[in-house]
Amino acid sequence: MNGPDHYRWAEALLADADYWHGQCEEGGSETAMRGVELIVARAQVHATLATAAAVALGLHNEMPNFAGVGRWADALGRRAQ
């Protein structure tokens, strides 16, 4: 799994957590809420790995590694310039 994949997983997991949190607010159990917390924890791990991958590629520098920029642009829903 590469950085953009981790980013997409984090987004998807947070969307799932948001959905299930809404379900819990409508009468869910504590067990269900614990499940939401676990989903959020997994999203945090994927987001951290995405950040590490971006830093490793040098996306924080003025001259990034352009081999990975296109994948990041796709993951962010943008086209690389």
Residue pairs with C-beta under 8 A, 6 or more apart in sequence:
1 9
1 49
2 53
2 68
2 71
3 49
3 50
3 52
3 53
3 54
3 56
3 57
3 68
3 71
3 72
3 75
4 50
4 53
4 68
4 71
4 72
4 74
4 75
5 75
6 46
6 47
6 49
6 50
6 53
7 46
7 47
7 50
7 72
7 75
7 76
8 75
9 43
9 46
10 43
10 44
10 46
10 47
10 50
13 39
13 40
13 42
13 43
13 46
14 40
14 43
16 39
17 36
17 39
17 40
17 43
20 28
20 32
20 35
20 36
20 39
21 33
21 36
23 32
24 32
24 33
24 36
53 68
54 60
54 72
57 64
57 65
57 67
57 68
57 69
57 72
58 64
58 65
59 65
59 68
59 69
59 72
66 80
69 80
70 80
72 80
73 79
73 80
